[in-house]
Amino acid sequence: EFTVSNILALTQVGLGARLMTTTMPVRFVQGFGLGFMNDASEEISRQGVFALLEPGMDIDVSHFIFGFSTPVSLSISSRAFLELSGRVHFGYGFW
């Protein structure tokens, strides 16, 4: 059962990196990370590890960056959980 309290009860802490091509105005990106997780959404709190892969694409238009990606996350504790989602982001680049 998905509820807001279940979503907010999952904590992930880890390290990651983001690689991107140098082509302009379209850049292909790949993010990845590893870390530890704590899932307090059930009666008994579970600790474990997670791995994240995030392929995507950024478009740079006059330093305004628009992008999308499809993160894939694998969490392993007393059971494994695979999550596939979509993400849209935007920002400004000073380079």
C-alpha positions in Angstrom: 0.0 0.0 0.0 1.5 3.3 -1.1 0.9 6.2 1.3 2.7 9.5 1.8 3.9 8.3 5.2 5.4 5.2 3.5 7.3 7.3 1.0 8.6 9.7 3.6 9.8 6.8 5.8 12.5 5.7 3.3 15.9 7.3 3.8 18.8 6.7 1.5 22.3 8.0 2.0 25.1 7.4 -0.4 27.7 8.6 -3.0 27.1 9.1 -6.7 28.6 10.4 -9.8 27.2 11.9 -13.0 29.0 11.6 -16.4 28.0 13.5 -19.5 29.1 14.0 -23.0 30.6 17.3 -24.1 28.3 17.8 -27.2 26.2 20.9 -27.4 23.3 21.6 -27.2 22.3 18.0 -26.4 24.2 16.0 -23.8 23.7 12.4 -22.9 24.2 11.7 -19.2 24.6 8.7 -16.9 24.4 8.9 -13.2 25.2 6.1 -10.8 25.4 5.7 -7.1 25.6 3.3 -4.1 24.6 3.7 -0.5 22.8 2.6 2.5 19.0 2.7 3.2 16.7 2.7 6.1 13.0 1.7 5.5 10.8 2.6 8.4 7.5 2.2 6.5 6.6 -1.1 8.1 6.2 -2.1 11.8 9.9 -3.3 11.9 12.5 -0.9 10.5 14.8 -2.5 7.8 18.3 -1.5 6.9 20.0 -2.4 3.6 21.9 -1.2 0.6 20.8 0.4 -2.7 22.2 0.9 -6.2 21.1 3.6 -8.6 21.5 3.9 -12.4 20.1 7.0 -14.1 20.5 7.4 -17.9 19.2 10.6 -19.4 19.5 13.5 -21.7 20.0 17.3 -21.1 19.3 20.1 -23.6 21.1 23.4 -23.2 19.4 26.5 -24.7 21.3 29.7 -23.8 22.5 28.2 -20.5 19.0 27.1 -19.5 19.1 23.3 -19.1 16.1 21.1 -19.6 16.4 17.3 -19.1 14.8 14.0 -18.4 16.0 10.7 -17.1 14.8 7.3 -16.2 16.2 6.3 -12.8 16.5 2.6 -12.0 17.0 1.8 -8.3 17.6 -1.6 -6.7 17.2 -1.7 -2.9 18.2 -4.9 -1.0 17.4 -5.5 2.7 15.4 -8.5 3.9 13.8 -8.4 0.4 14.8 -6.9 -2.9 12.8 -4.0 -4.4 13.4 -2.7 -8.0 12.0 0.7 -8.9 11.8 2.3 -12.4 10.6 5.9 -12.7 10.9 9.0 -14.8 12.3 12.4 -13.8 12.2 15.8 -15.5 14.5 18.6 -14.4 15.6 22.1 -15.3 18.3 24.5 -14.2 20.8 27.1 -15.3 24.4 26.5 -16.3 27.1 29.1 -15.6 29.7 27.5 -18.0 
